[in-house]
Amino acid sequence: MSLKHLQVSNHGTLISVEPLTKFASDWFKQNLDADVMMMGKAYMIEHRYWPDIEHGFAEDAYFEGQS
C-alpha cells in the first residue's frame, strides 16, 4: 500500500487511519459506514476489520495509480 495516502497508527485495540489525499478521503467516505468512530480527521477502526479495509484500499490505490 502506498503510504502517501494514509497515516496509520496502532493504539492497541483500535487503529487510527487518517486520509492524507483526496483519493484516500473519498475512498473512506465511500467504503466505510457513515457511523464509523472518528477522532479528529482519523477513522478509528477495530483490529479485526483493518486487514480487509487495508486490502481493499491498497487494491484500489494501486489501480488508481495505473490510470
PyMOL commands that set and color helices and strands:
alter all, ss='L'
color gray80, all
select helices_A, chain A and resi 22-31+50-66
alter helices_A, ss='H'
color red, helices_A
select strands_A, chain A and resi 6-10+14-19+38-39+42-46
alter strands_A, ss='S'
color yellow, strands_A
deselect
rebuild
show_as cartoon
